[in-house]
Each structure stands twice: as C-alpha cells, then as structure tokens.
Amino acid sequence: MPIKITLSPPDAPIPIEAIGNTPQEAWRLAGQMANIGAVKECGNPECKSKEIHPSCRQAEKTDGGSFDKFAIECAVCGSNLGLGLNKEGGGLFLKWGEEWWIRKPKSD
C-alpha cells in the first residue's frame, strides 16, 4: 500500500508530496525533497514574488553534450534557483549554499 508524506503547507507555491511503496521509500523521498518545499518566494530581493514554479530545460555542456537543468523559476522576473540531481535514484535536492540566479534587466 502506498504511503504519502505531505511536505508543504496547503498554500505552498510548489506543493510537494513524497509517495513510496514502503515507509522507508517514502521517508527517503521526503528527505531528498523537504528543503525544496520550503522555498516560498523568489530569491530576487527586488521581486520576492510567490509566483514560482518547477522548471526543466536542456542545457549544453562545454564538451558538446547536453543535460537537463532542473530549477525553481520565478514567473515574474525569470530568476531561478538550481536543483541538484542524485546520481542514483534520480531524486532532486536543493544544493547547500546555492544562490538564486538573478536575471538582469535588458538594457536598451
């Protein structure tokens, strides 16, 4: 029987639930994603919008390959906070010390 752990309060911009087939699996997933659910607003000090959403885009490596870049992105100003990807199991996590990339306004 699946086990669900809700990690975010009801009004969270990105509600996160961890679902596993065993208590250990659900707990492991919850542990990986708990700090992602704690992000409540854009990290741009000039924005602070609550309109944030999951983002995934393909980015190019310097050696010519590509990879998926996972992030939390602000719908208002376009700033984003990069997420890490576990090498095994594919879980996402918020990197310690990671800072928001702040989109600079285009100059005329």
BABA-75223 format. One record per residue: z, y, x of N, C-alpha, C, O in turn. Coordinates in steps of 0.001 Angstrom, whole numbers, plus 500000, padded with zeros to 6 digits. Layout:
BEGIN
+--------+--------+--------+--------+--------+--------+--------+--------+--------+--------+--------+--------+
!    nc3 !    nc2 !    nc1 !   cac3 !   cac2 !   cac1 !    cc3 !    cc2 !    cc1 !    oc3 !    oc2 !    oc1 !
+--------+--------+--------+--------+--------+--------+--------+--------+--------+--------+--------+--------+
!      Z !      Y !      X !      Z !      Y !      X !      Z !      Y !      X !      Z !      Y !      X !
...
+--------+--------+--------+--------+--------+--------+--------+--------+--------+--------+--------+--------+
REM end
This chain:
BEGIN
+--------+--------+--------+--------+--------+--------+--------+--------+--------+--------+--------+--------+
!    nc3 !    nc2 !    nc1 !   cac3 !   cac2 !   cac1 !    cc3 !    cc2 !    cc1 !    oc3 !    oc2 !    oc1 !
+--------+--------+--------+--------+--------+--------+--------+--------+--------+--------+--------+--------+
! 500000 ! 498820 ! 500846 ! 500000 ! 500000 ! 500000 ! 500000 ! 501244 ! 500892 ! 500849 ! 501363 ! 501775 !
! 499062 ! 502171 ! 500675 ! 499004 ! 503382 ! 501499 ! 500268 ! 504242 ! 501349 ! 500887 ! 504306 ! 500286 !
! 500613 ! 504884 ! 502441 ! 501777 ! 505771 ! 502486 ! 501268 ! 507162 ! 502827 ! 500498 ! 507329 ! 503773 !
! 501698 ! 508169 ! 502055 ! 501239 ! 509543 ! 502251 ! 502408 ! 510425 ! 502650 ! 503486 ! 510356 ! 502059 !
! 502181 ! 511264 ! 503673 ! 503155 ! 512266 ! 504089 ! 502478 ! 513628 ! 503949 ! 501447 ! 513872 ! 504577 !
! 503041 ! 514507 ! 503140 ! 502504 ! 515856 ! 502980 ! 503151 ! 516750 ! 504024 ! 504376 ! 516839 ! 504111 !
! 502312 ! 517414 ! 504819 ! 502801 ! 518209 ! 505942 ! 502862 ! 519705 ! 505656 ! 503531 ! 520443 ! 506380 !
! 502186 ! 520155 ! 504631 ! 502065 ! 521586 ! 504382 ! 502729 ! 521973 ! 503074 ! 502770 ! 521170 ! 502142 !
! 503248 ! 523189 ! 502987 ! 503753 ! 523667 ! 501703 ! 502583 ! 523843 ! 500731 ! 501437 ! 523945 ! 501167 !
! 502850 ! 523880 ! 499428 ! 501774 ! 523964 ! 498426 ! 500820 ! 525139 ! 498614 ! 499652 ! 525024 ! 498242 !
! 501261 ! 526257 ! 499171 ! 500407 ! 527436 ! 499314 ! 499747 ! 527540 ! 500692 ! 499230 ! 528600 ! 501046 !
! 499756 ! 526464 ! 501468 ! 499178 ! 526495 ! 502812 ! 497670 ! 526724 ! 502748 ! 497001 ! 526162 ! 501881 !
! 497117 ! 527550 ! 503666 ! 495675 ! 527779 ! 503673 ! 494882 ! 526496 ! 503945 ! 493790 ! 526313 ! 503405 !
! 495432 ! 525611 ! 504780 ! 494792 ! 524330 ! 505072 ! 495824 ! 523239 ! 504791 ! 496567 ! 522848 ! 505692 !
! 495881 ! 522740 ! 503547 ! 496864 ! 521708 ! 503231 ! 496533 ! 520413 ! 503974 ! 495378 ! 519987 ! 504002 !
! 497534 ! 519800 ! 504567 ! 497322 ! 518586 ! 505349 ! 498234 ! 517482 ! 504848 ! 499436 ! 517674 ! 504661 !
! 497631 ! 516318 ! 504634 ! 498370 ! 515117 ! 504279 ! 497956 ! 514020 ! 505237 ! 496778 ! 513898 ! 505572 !
! 498906 ! 513228 ! 505678 ! 498628 ! 512080 ! 506535 ! 498802 ! 510825 ! 505699 ! 499849 ! 510626 ! 505084 !
! 497783 ! 509978 ! 505674 ! 497818 ! 508747 ! 504883 ! 497583 ! 507569 ! 505820 ! 496600 ! 507531 ! 506560 !
! 498491 ! 506623 ! 505775 ! 498362 ! 505428 ! 506596 ! 498658 ! 504181 ! 505787 ! 499249 ! 504257 ! 504710 !
! 498251 ! 503046 ! 506301 ! 498496 ! 501775 ! 505621 ! 499897 ! 501235 ! 505876 ! 500377 ! 500369 ! 505144 !
! 500551 ! 501747 ! 506912 ! 501926 ! 501357 ! 507220 ! 502724 ! 502633 ! 507456 ! 502139 ! 503685 ! 507711 !
! 504062 ! 502556 ! 507375 ! 504856 ! 503747 ! 507675 ! 504583 ! 504272 ! 509088 ! 504537 ! 505483 ! 509302 !
! 504403 ! 503367 ! 510042 ! 504162 ! 503788 ! 511426 ! 502826 ! 504524 ! 511557 ! 502737 ! 505533 ! 512257 !
! 501807 ! 504029 ! 510894 ! 500495 ! 504676 ! 510962 ! 500539 ! 506062 ! 510329 ! 500006 ! 507016 ! 510896 !
! 501163 ! 506185 ! 509170 ! 501286 ! 507492 ! 508510 ! 502089 ! 508454 ! 509373 ! 501738 ! 509629 ! 509488 !
! 503159 ! 507964 ! 509976 ! 504008 ! 508821 ! 510818 ! 503256 ! 509285 ! 512055 ! 503363 ! 510444 ! 512455 !
! 502482 ! 508365 ! 512670 ! 501695 ! 508710 ! 513862 ! 500705 ! 509823 ! 513526 ! 500593 ! 510799 ! 514268 !
! 499992 ! 509679 ! 512420 ! 499032 ! 510706 ! 511997 ! 499733 ! 512027 ! 511689 ! 499252 ! 513098 ! 512061 !
! 500872 ! 511940 ! 511007 ! 501631 ! 513155 ! 510682 ! 502081 ! 513859 ! 511955 ! 502015 ! 515085 ! 512048 !
! 502535 ! 513086 ! 512933 ! 502972 ! 513669 ! 514199 ! 501851 ! 514383 ! 514931 ! 502074 ! 515417 ! 515562 !
! 500642 ! 513834 ! 514848 ! 499498 ! 514447 ! 515522 ! 499089 ! 515755 ! 514867 ! 498638 ! 516676 ! 515549 !
! 499244 ! 515848 ! 513535 ! 498691 ! 516993 ! 512816 ! 499719 ! 517991 ! 512296 ! 499348 ! 519001 ! 511698 !
! 500998 ! 517725 ! 512514 ! 502044 ! 518583 ! 511949 ! 501905 ! 520041 ! 512368 ! 502043 ! 520936 ! 511535 !
! 501635 ! 520292 ! 513643 ! 501566 ! 521698 ! 514067 ! 500284 ! 522380 ! 513597 ! 500234 ! 523609 ! 513545 !
! 499247 ! 521616 ! 513253 ! 498036 ! 522227 ! 512687 ! 498358 ! 522808 ! 511312 ! 497917 ! 523909 ! 510982 !
! 499122 ! 522072 ! 510515 ! 499503 ! 522543 ! 509191 ! 500418 ! 523752 ! 509210 ! 500583 ! 524426 ! 508193 !
! 501015 ! 524032 ! 510368 ! 501917 ! 525177 ! 510477 ! 501170 ! 526502 ! 510668 ! 501774 ! 527569 ! 510561 !
! 499862 ! 526445 ! 510949 ! 499074 ! 527671 ! 511132 ! 498822 ! 528263 ! 509753 ! 498158 ! 527647 ! 508919 !
! 499351 ! 529455 ! 509514 ! 499303 ! 530049 ! 508181 ! 498369 ! 531247 ! 508057 ! 498018 ! 531655 ! 506950 !
! 497961 ! 531817 ! 509210 ! 497123 ! 533006 ! 509147 ! 496313 ! 533156 ! 510426 ! 496583 ! 532495 ! 511428 !
! 495331 ! 534021 ! 510377 ! 494502 ! 534325 ! 511535 ! 495383 ! 534871 ! 512663 ! 496313 ! 535639 ! 512418 !
! 495086 ! 534473 ! 513880 ! 495854 ! 534927 ! 515036 ! 495374 ! 536240 ! 515623 ! 495938 ! 536714 ! 516609 !
! 494345 ! 536837 ! 515041 ! 493880 ! 538146 ! 515491 ! 494871 ! 539189 ! 514981 ! 495017 ! 539353 ! 513770 !
! 495558 ! 539900 ! 515885 ! 496571 ! 540863 ! 515434 ! 496027 ! 541973 ! 514542 ! 496783 ! 542601 ! 513801 !
! 494725 ! 542215 ! 514611 ! 494126 ! 543252 ! 513769 ! 493658 ! 542703 ! 512424 ! 493184 ! 543465 ! 511582 !
! 493784 ! 541401 ! 512210 ! 493292 ! 540780 ! 510974 ! 494439 ! 540153 ! 510169 ! 494769 ! 540630 ! 509083 !
! 495036 ! 539096 ! 510698 ! 496146 ! 538365 ! 510057 ! 495804 ! 537823 ! 508667 ! 496698 ! 537615 ! 507847 !
! 494511 ! 537595 ! 508397 ! 494097 ! 537075 ! 507097 ! 494617 ! 535651 ! 506884 ! 494780 ! 534887 ! 507835 !
! 494869 ! 535316 ! 505635 ! 495264 ! 533953 ! 505275 ! 494036 ! 533110 ! 504905 ! 494163 ! 531942 ! 504538 !
! 492854 ! 533713 ! 505007 ! 491606 ! 533011 ! 504684 ! 491100 ! 532258 ! 505914 ! 490102 ! 532639 ! 506525 !
! 491811 ! 531178 ! 506266 ! 491428 ! 530342 ! 507395 ! 490960 ! 528988 ! 506870 ! 491372 ! 528556 ! 505793 !
! 490100 ! 528325 ! 507634 ! 489538 ! 527052 ! 507188 ! 489198 ! 526180 ! 508399 ! 489065 ! 526684 ! 509514 !
! 489056 ! 524858 ! 508171 ! 488628 ! 523977 ! 509260 ! 487189 ! 524288 ! 509658 ! 486365 ! 524648 ! 508817 !
! 486899 ! 524147 ! 510936 ! 485560 ! 524394 ! 511447 ! 485192 ! 523297 ! 512445 ! 486039 ! 522841 ! 513214 !
! 483943 ! 522881 ! 512430 ! 483425 ! 521940 ! 513420 ! 481988 ! 522350 ! 513722 ! 481161 ! 522467 ! 512818 !
! 481708 ! 522564 ! 514990 ! 480340 ! 522900 ! 515378 ! 479997 ! 522150 ! 516662 ! 480882 ! 521763 ! 517425 !
! 478728 ! 521957 ! 516882 ! 478296 ! 521281 ! 518091 ! 478146 ! 522323 ! 519198 ! 477487 ! 523347 ! 519015 !
! 478761 ! 522052 ! 520338 ! 478709 ! 522962 ! 521480 ! 477997 ! 522255 ! 522637 ! 478001 ! 521028 ! 522729 !
! 477402 ! 523035 ! 523493 ! 476657 ! 522488 ! 524631 ! 477557 ! 522407 ! 525866 ! 478321 ! 523328 ! 526154 !
! 477454 ! 521298 ! 526581 ! 478146 ! 521131 ! 527859 ! 477303 ! 521764 ! 528957 ! 476100 ! 521961 ! 528783 !
! 477924 ! 522082 ! 530079 ! 477177 ! 522663 ! 531187 ! 476209 ! 521659 ! 531809 ! 475222 ! 522052 ! 532431 !
! 476491 ! 520347 ! 531643 ! 475606 ! 519319 ! 532208 ! 474446 ! 518957 ! 531269 ! 473684 ! 518035 ! 531561 !
! 474307 ! 519665 ! 530161 ! 473205 ! 519430 ! 529244 ! 473560 ! 518601 ! 528031 ! 472768 ! 518536 ! 527091 !
! 474715 ! 517965 ! 528012 ! 475143 ! 517190 ! 526851 ! 475719 ! 518099 ! 525781 ! 475666 ! 519324 ! 525895 !
! 476261 ! 517498 ! 524758 ! 476888 ! 518278 ! 523695 ! 478140 ! 517554 ! 523204 ! 478332 ! 516369 ! 523472 !
! 478976 ! 518279 ! 522488 ! 480209 ! 517734 ! 521931 ! 480566 ! 518507 ! 520678 ! 480091 ! 519624 ! 520473 !
! 481410 ! 517910 ! 519832 ! 481893 ! 518599 ! 518641 ! 483099 ! 519444 ! 519012 ! 484025 ! 518961 ! 519664 !
! 483090 ! 520708 ! 518596 ! 484221 ! 521610 ! 518833 ! 484934 ! 521799 ! 517502 ! 484370 ! 522352 ! 516558 !
! 486170 ! 521338 ! 517435 ! 486981 ! 521454 ! 516230 ! 487888 ! 522671 ! 516364 ! 488441 ! 522925 ! 517435 !
! 488042 ! 523428 ! 515270 ! 488843 ! 524644 ! 515322 ! 489339 ! 525018 ! 513933 ! 488882 ! 524485 ! 512922 !
! 490279 ! 525941 ! 513912 ! 490679 ! 526644 ! 512696 ! 490009 ! 528008 ! 512806 ! 490177 ! 528704 ! 513807 !
! 489256 ! 528389 ! 511788 ! 488472 ! 529626 ! 511863 ! 488856 ! 530587 ! 510751 ! 489166 ! 530173 ! 509635 !
! 488831 ! 531866 ! 511067 ! 489112 ! 532910 ! 510083 ! 487814 ! 533284 ! 509365 ! 486810 ! 533598 ! 510005 !
! 487843 ! 533248 ! 508037 ! 486667 ! 533597 ! 507240 ! 486418 ! 535097 ! 507218 ! 485322 ! 535529 ! 506864 !
! 487408 ! 535900 ! 507588 ! 487267 ! 537352 ! 507529 ! 486696 ! 537913 ! 508828 ! 485704 ! 538642 ! 508800 !
! 487315 ! 537580 ! 509978 ! 486892 ! 538195 ! 511240 ! 486159 ! 537238 ! 512179 ! 485592 ! 537680 ! 513178 !
! 486159 ! 535937 ! 511880 ! 485437 ! 534972 ! 512705 ! 486182 ! 534475 ! 513925 ! 485636 ! 533679 ! 514688 !
! 487414 ! 534918 ! 514133 ! 488209 ! 534417 ! 515255 ! 488540 ! 532954 ! 515010 ! 488528 ! 532500 ! 513866 !
! 488841 ! 532198 ! 516091 ! 489170 ! 530796 ! 515879 ! 490186 ! 530284 ! 516894 ! 490382 ! 530855 ! 517966 !
! 490822 ! 529181 ! 516506 ! 491830 ! 528520 ! 517327 ! 491359 ! 527093 ! 517555 ! 491284 ! 526304 ! 516613 !
! 491040 ! 526756 ! 518807 ! 490509 ! 525445 ! 519145 ! 491545 ! 524338 ! 519006 ! 492735 ! 524548 ! 519243 !
! 491072 ! 523152 ! 518615 ! 491924 ! 521972 ! 518492 ! 491495 ! 520939 ! 519521 ! 490336 ! 520899 ! 519934 !
! 492445 ! 520104 ! 519929 ! 492146 ! 519009 ! 520839 ! 491828 ! 517753 ! 520054 ! 492195 ! 517628 ! 518886 !
! 491148 ! 516828 ! 520700 ! 490779 ! 515553 ! 520091 ! 491358 ! 514436 ! 520957 ! 491089 ! 514366 ! 522156 !
! 492151 ! 513569 ! 520341 ! 492721 ! 512447 ! 521078 ! 491611 ! 511542 ! 521592 ! 490650 ! 511266 ! 520873 !
! 491737 ! 511077 ! 522832 ! 490733 ! 510183 ! 523408 ! 490697 ! 508852 ! 522676 ! 489640 ! 508236 ! 522542 !
! 491853 ! 508415 ! 522205 ! 491916 ! 507164 ! 521448 ! 492393 ! 507467 ! 520037 ! 493345 ! 508225 ! 519848 !
! 491749 ! 506890 ! 519070 ! 492164 ! 507064 ! 517685 ! 491548 ! 508251 ! 516982 ! 491559 ! 508306 ! 515752 !
! 491001 ! 509218 ! 517735 ! 490277 ! 510322 ! 517139 ! 491103 ! 511388 ! 516433 ! 490532 ! 512248 ! 515763 !
! 492435 ! 511364 ! 516558 ! 493250 ! 512378 ! 515893 ! 493073 ! 513758 ! 516503 ! 492740 ! 513887 ! 517682 !
! 493294 ! 514776 ! 515706 ! 493229 ! 516158 ! 516174 ! 494632 ! 516686 ! 516410 ! 495588 ! 516230 ! 515783 !
! 494756 ! 517650 ! 517317 ! 496055 ! 518259 ! 517571 ! 495870 ! 519690 ! 518048 ! 494831 ! 520048 ! 518603 !
! 496897 ! 520502 ! 517821 ! 496917 ! 521877 ! 518298 ! 497399 ! 521845 ! 519741 ! 498489 ! 521343 ! 520014 !
! 496609 ! 522370 ! 520663 ! 496945 ! 522328 ! 522087 ! 498092 ! 523292 ! 522389 ! 498103 ! 524424 ! 521906 !
! 499049 ! 522837 ! 523187 ! 500136 ! 523708 ! 523623 ! 499542 ! 524850 ! 524429 ! 498706 ! 524620 ! 525303 !
! 499957 ! 526067 ! 524151 ! 499502 ! 527232 ! 524905 ! 498118 ! 527729 ! 524508 ! 497645 ! 528723 ! 525057 !
! 497463 ! 527060 ! 523569 ! 496132 ! 527501 ! 523134 ! 496280 ! 528832 ! 522400 ! 497189 ! 529004 ! 521587 !
! 495392 ! 529757 ! 522689 ! 495430 ! 531053 ! 522022 ! 494179 ! 531238 ! 521182 ! 493146 ! 530620 ! 521437 !
! 494283 ! 532082 ! 520196 ! 493141 ! 532383 ! 519341 ! 492056 ! 533062 ! 520160 ! 492331 ! 533957 ! 520959 !
! 490807 ! 532621 ! 519950 ! 489662 ! 533323 ! 520493 ! 489350 ! 534429 ! 519494 ! 489066 ! 534163 ! 518326 !
! 489404 ! 535661 ! 519963 ! 489220 ! 536826 ! 519084 ! 487768 ! 537297 ! 519179 ! 487281 ! 537649 ! 520253 !
! 487097 ! 537293 ! 518041 ! 485705 ! 537769 ! 518008 ! 485695 ! 539281 ! 518215 ! 486397 ! 540022 ! 517527 !
! 484893 ! 539716 ! 519166 ! 484766 ! 541146 ! 519452 ! 483736 ! 541745 ! 518494 ! 482698 ! 541134 ! 518238 !
! 484021 ! 542948 ! 517960 ! 483038 ! 543594 ! 517084 ! 481741 ! 543883 ! 517854 ! 481765 ! 544233 ! 519034 !
! 480611 ! 543727 ! 517154 ! 479328 ! 544023 ! 517791 ! 479204 ! 545520 ! 517975 ! 479525 ! 546295 ! 517074 !
! 478732 ! 545927 ! 519159 ! 478524 ! 547355 ! 519406 ! 477073 ! 547694 ! 519099 ! 476172 ! 546877 ! 519287 !
! 476871 ! 548906 ! 518628 ! 475515 ! 549350 ! 518238 ! 474682 ! 549712 ! 519428 ! 473525 ! 550103 ! 519276 !
+--------+--------+--------+--------+--------+--------+--------+--------+--------+--------+--------+--------+
REM end
